Amino acid sequence: MKNNMHGITHLKIEYAVNPLGIDVIPRFSWSHDGTGEQSAYRILAASNAELLRRQQPDIWDSGRVENPALLAETIRADYGVTGAPGYQVEVRQGKVVGQEYRLELEPSIYDCFLGTVKGLDKLPGNLGCALLGMNDRWTVFFQQQDAKTKTRILPVEEKSAYCVMTAADEGKLIFIGHPVVADNPELVLNVALSKDWKSWLLEIHNPTDTEITTNVKSLPLVAGLKFTETIKLAPGTSQFRTLGPIND
């Protein structure tokens, strides 16, 4: 095993120098005794030295692999662990309450966050996000409200909705929140796609043992929905409504 870089020494495979046979997936190691800092590595395997010299491996090419330590430093910096994060949030509704690794948001009086995030396309990976203060019984939407709205339903656990923002969300208007709300927080509001994927359907369920009369309505800031109705539900029953066509 040879190297073609100055300062790279102690090349080993499975902790051995030039082993004759290996019956496991090999682990490679080396030391860097040169000046400067190693930023990445590439491992080539070939049947003869000439192919290696020409960097034309006929057995294996790891490709360029970024140095994990330096990548970790980049992540710590860009995701706000060691200072200001490498992205900016412009808030229209709601507020930012945390930016240490993941973005944490709180809703406005409209039960949602509305705003843009810039710098997503410069991050080394995707951005995790949590919207706090949600109702576990109600559906939460993530909407990219661009020329064509794109909607996905988010998981909600312990009053927080979780999502991942990608470079595709760069600079786009983002809505995160309940698409439909009710005056009574004990109701279950489940918004889902119809079987033909053409409409949004709403199930309103009363899980209690008493009759509930309440107003149910869509949020004014959610795209593509317009619904309001006062509904009476007997204990343990559900009612269903069609909210409108899918505009995604």
C-alpha positions as CSV (number, residue, x, y, z in Angstrom):
1,M,0.0,0.0,0.0
2,K,1.5,3.3,-1.1
3,N,0.6,7.0,-0.9
4,N,1.2,9.8,-3.3
5,M,1.0,12.7,-0.8
6,H,3.8,14.2,1.3
7,G,3.3,13.8,5.0
8,I,1.0,10.7,4.8
9,T,2.7,7.9,6.8
10,H,1.9,4.6,8.7
11,L,-0.6,3.4,6.1
12,K,-2.4,0.3,7.4
13,I,-5.3,-2.0,6.5
14,E,-7.0,-3.6,9.5
15,Y,-4.1,-2.4,11.7
16,A,-1.6,-4.3,9.6
17,V,1.1,-3.1,7.1
18,N,0.7,-4.7,3.6
19,P,-1.4,-7.6,4.8
20,L,-1.5,-10.6,2.4
21,G,-5.1,-11.5,2.8
22,I,-8.3,-9.9,4.3
23,D,-11.6,-11.7,4.7
24,V,-13.6,-8.7,6.1
25,I,-14.6,-5.3,4.8
26,P,-11.3,-3.5,5.3
27,R,-10.7,-0.5,7.5
28,F,-8.0,1.9,6.4
29,S,-5.9,4.2,8.7
30,W,-2.9,6.5,8.3
31,S,-1.0,9.3,10.0
32,H,-0.6,12.9,8.7
33,D,2.8,14.2,9.7
34,G,2.9,17.1,7.2
35,T,2.2,20.7,7.6
36,G,-1.3,22.1,7.2
37,E,-4.6,20.3,7.9
38,Q,-6.1,17.4,6.0
39,S,-9.4,18.4,4.6
40,A,-10.4,15.2,2.8
41,Y,-9.2,11.8,1.5
42,R,-9.5,9.5,-1.5
43,I,-8.6,5.8,-1.5
44,L,-7.8,4.0,-4.8
45,A,-7.3,0.3,-5.2
46,A,-5.8,-1.1,-8.5
47,S,-4.3,-4.3,-9.8
48,N,-1.0,-2.6,-10.6
49,A,1.0,0.5,-9.6
50,E,0.8,2.1,-13.1
51,L,-3.0,2.3,-12.8
52,L,-2.6,4.0,-9.4
53,R,0.0,6.4,-10.8
54,R,-2.5,7.4,-13.5
55,Q,-5.4,7.5,-10.9
56,Q,-7.3,5.0,-13.0
57,P,-8.2,2.3,-10.4
58,D,-9.7,-0.9,-11.8
59,I,-10.8,-2.3,-8.4
60,W,-12.1,0.5,-6.2
61,D,-12.3,4.3,-5.9
62,S,-13.7,5.8,-2.6
63,G,-14.2,9.1,-4.3
64,R,-13.5,12.3,-2.3
65,V,-14.5,11.9,1.3
66,E,-14.6,15.1,3.4
67,N,-12.7,15.0,6.7
68,P,-15.3,14.2,9.4
69,A,-13.6,16.4,12.0
70,L,-13.7,19.5,9.7
71,L,-17.3,18.6,8.6
72,A,-18.3,18.6,12.3
73,E,-16.7,22.0,12.7
74,T,-18.7,23.3,9.7
75,I,-21.9,21.9,11.1
76,R,-21.3,23.4,14.5
77,A,-20.7,26.8,12.9
78,D,-23.5,26.7,10.3
79,Y,-26.1,25.3,12.6
80,G,-25.6,27.8,15.4
81,V,-23.9,25.6,18.0
82,T,-20.9,27.8,18.3
83,G,-22.3,31.2,17.4
84,A,-24.7,32.8,14.9
85,P,-26.0,30.1,12.4
86,G,-25.3,30.1,8.7
87,Y,-28.9,30.9,7.8
88,Q,-31.3,33.8,8.4
89,V,-35.0,33.6,9.3
90,E,-37.4,36.4,8.2
91,V,-40.6,36.1,10.3
92,R,-44.0,37.3,9.3
93,Q,-46.0,35.3,11.9
94,G,-44.7,33.6,15.0
95,K,-41.2,33.9,16.4
96,V,-37.8,32.2,16.6
97,V,-37.0,30.8,20.1
98,G,-33.9,28.7,19.4
99,Q,-31.2,28.1,16.7
100,E,-28.8,25.7,18.4
101,Y,-28.4,23.0,15.8
102,R,-32.1,22.8,15.0
103,L,-34.4,25.8,14.3
104,E,-37.1,26.1,17.0
105,L,-40.2,28.2,16.4
106,E,-43.3,29.3,18.3
107,P,-46.6,30.0,16.6
108,S,-48.4,33.4,16.3
109,I,-52.0,33.9,17.5
110,Y,-53.0,32.2,14.2
111,D,-51.5,28.9,15.4
112,C,-48.7,29.0,12.8
113,F,-45.3,30.2,11.7
114,L,-45.1,32.1,8.4
115,G,-41.8,33.4,7.0
116,T,-38.7,32.7,4.9
117,V,-35.4,31.1,5.6
118,K,-32.3,32.2,3.6
119,G,-29.0,30.4,3.5
120,L,-30.5,26.9,3.3
121,D,-28.7,26.3,0.0
122,K,-25.3,27.0,1.7
123,L,-25.7,24.6,4.6
124,P,-23.7,21.3,4.5
125,G,-27.0,19.4,5.0
126,N,-30.7,19.9,5.7
127,L,-32.1,22.0,8.5
128,G,-34.2,20.3,11.2
129,C,-37.0,22.4,12.6
130,A,-39.6,22.2,15.4
131,L,-42.7,24.3,15.8
132,L,-43.6,24.3,19.5
133,G,-47.0,24.8,21.1
134,M,-49.1,22.7,18.7
135,N,-52.1,20.6,19.5
136,D,-51.3,16.8,19.3
137,R,-54.9,16.1,18.3
138,W,-54.8,18.4,15.2
139,T,-53.1,17.9,11.8
140,V,-50.1,20.2,11.1
141,F,-49.2,21.3,7.5
142,F,-45.8,22.4,6.1
143,Q,-46.5,24.5,3.0
144,Q,-44.1,26.0,0.6
145,Q,-46.3,28.9,-0.7
146,D,-44.6,29.6,-4.0
147,A,-46.2,30.1,-7.4
148,K,-47.4,26.5,-6.9
149,T,-48.1,25.5,-3.3
150,K,-46.4,22.3,-2.0
151,T,-47.9,20.8,1.1
152,R,-46.9,17.9,3.3
153,I,-48.3,16.7,6.7
154,L,-45.9,16.8,9.6
155,P,-45.6,14.5,12.6
156,V,-46.7,16.0,16.0
157,E,-45.5,14.7,19.3
158,E,-45.7,16.3,22.8
159,K,-47.1,19.5,21.4
160,S,-44.3,19.9,18.8
161,A,-44.4,19.5,15.0
162,Y,-41.2,18.4,13.3
163,C,-40.0,19.0,9.8
164,V,-36.8,19.2,7.7
165,M,-36.1,22.2,5.5
166,T,-33.9,21.7,2.4
167,A,-32.2,23.8,-0.3
168,A,-35.5,23.5,-2.2
169,D,-37.1,25.8,0.4
170,E,-34.5,28.5,0.0
171,G,-36.1,31.9,0.2
172,K,-39.6,30.5,-0.3
173,L,-42.6,31.6,1.9
174,I,-43.1,28.8,4.4
175,F,-46.2,28.1,6.4
176,I,-46.1,25.7,9.3
177,G,-49.1,25.2,11.5
178,H,-52.6,23.8,11.9
179,P,-54.6,24.1,8.6
180,V,-57.9,23.7,10.6
181,V,-58.6,24.7,14.2
182,A,-61.5,24.5,16.6
183,D,-62.7,26.5,19.6
184,N,-62.6,23.3,21.7
185,P,-59.0,21.9,21.9
186,E,-60.3,18.4,22.9
187,L,-61.7,17.7,19.4
188,V,-59.6,15.6,17.0
189,L,-59.1,17.4,13.7
190,N,-57.6,15.1,11.1
191,V,-56.9,16.4,7.6
192,A,-55.9,13.9,4.9
193,L,-55.8,13.3,1.2
194,S,-58.8,11.7,-0.5
195,K,-58.4,8.3,-2.1
196,D,-58.0,9.9,-5.6
197,W,-55.4,12.4,-4.2
198,K,-57.5,15.3,-5.6
199,S,-59.1,16.8,-2.4
200,W,-58.4,17.5,1.2
201,L,-60.7,15.7,3.6
202,L,-61.4,16.7,7.2
203,E,-62.5,14.3,10.0
204,I,-63.9,16.1,13.1
205,H,-64.0,13.6,16.0
206,N,-65.4,14.0,19.6
207,P,-63.3,11.6,21.8
208,T,-65.1,12.7,25.0
209,D,-68.2,11.3,26.7
210,T,-70.1,14.6,26.4
211,E,-71.7,16.4,23.5
212,I,-69.7,19.2,22.0
213,T,-70.8,22.1,19.9
214,T,-67.9,24.1,18.5
215,N,-66.8,26.3,15.6
216,V,-64.3,24.7,13.2
217,K,-62.4,26.8,10.7
218,S,-59.4,26.9,8.4
219,L,-56.6,29.3,9.2
220,P,-56.6,32.5,7.0
221,L,-52.9,32.0,6.2
222,V,-53.0,28.5,5.0
223,A,-53.1,28.2,1.2
224,G,-55.9,26.5,-0.7
225,L,-58.4,26.0,2.2
226,K,-61.5,28.1,3.1
227,F,-63.8,26.5,5.6
228,T,-65.9,27.5,8.6
229,E,-68.8,25.8,10.3
230,T,-70.4,25.4,13.7
231,I,-70.7,21.6,14.4
232,K,-72.5,19.6,17.0
233,L,-70.9,16.2,17.8
234,A,-72.4,13.5,20.0
235,P,-69.9,11.6,22.3
236,G,-67.5,9.3,20.5
237,T,-68.8,10.3,17.0
238,S,-67.1,11.8,13.9
239,Q,-68.3,14.0,11.0
240,F,-66.5,14.4,7.7
241,R,-66.1,17.4,5.3
242,T,-64.4,18.0,2.0
243,L,-62.3,21.1,2.3
244,G,-61.5,21.6,-1.4
245,P,-59.2,20.5,-4.3
246,I,-55.5,19.9,-3.9
247,N,-53.6,22.8,-5.4
248,D,-50.1,21.3,-5.1
